[in-house]
Amino acid sequence: MTLPFVTVEGPIGVGKTSLSNEIASTFNYHLLKEIVDENPFLNKFYENIEEWSFQTEMFFLCNRYKQLTDIKKYRALNEAPVVADYHVFKNLIFAKRTLAKSEYDKYEEIYQILTKDMPVPNAVVYLYASVDTLMERIAMRGREFEKMISRDYMEQLVADYHAFTEQFEKMHPEIPVIRFNGDQLDFVKNPNDLKYILKTIEDTLQQRSLQQ
């Protein structure tokens, strides 16, 4: 088995980066963090989604492409396993929700070209939670641009994530999707919840290693 590559996904505010940090520190993985604050279009996006969605999504796609292609270097050098606090499929989730059909068709063509030879994760960790929990966590962390996120937008995003994750499982049955309910598990405040999540991830990777 090649060096493990794990991605952590879920809606805004669900705790992707926090869990990715825990995975990296516990298992000595190299951490890839998605670029969010550096996106120059993000504030404008939440002010006027229709006007700025294409620029916003293209920025994210290009940066994620660069980050994920670097995984090949880590594996070639046999340096360390990798955990990323995103899966590149999230680009299609956001793009399909925000882009007009003509723009989305162009965007998807570019996406398919860029992701064709990207490394495939050994497992996807899917974090999910109720809209109430997500809105509360977003408010607590206080990012300025996130204050403009509406409840309606979050409800749509949660539904989109559930639908897309189910589609991903059907398209990639060989890649285990490990689901954790953020309403029931609080790995930030409860060490036992964190221990359970990390053990489940470890067991899943070991099982997949035996199958290969």
Buried (B, 14 or more C-beta within 10 A) or exposed (E): EEBBBBBBBBBBBBBBBBBBBBBBEBBEBBBBBBBBEEBEBBEBBBEEBEEBBBBBBBBBBEBBBEBBEBBEEBBEEEEBBBBBBBBBBBBBBBBBBBBEEEBBEBBBEBBEEBBEEBBEBBBBBBBBBEBEBBBEBBEEEEBEBBEEBEEEBBBEBBEBBEEBBEEBBEEBEEBBBBEBEBEEBBBBEEEEBBEBBBEBBBEBBEEBEEEE
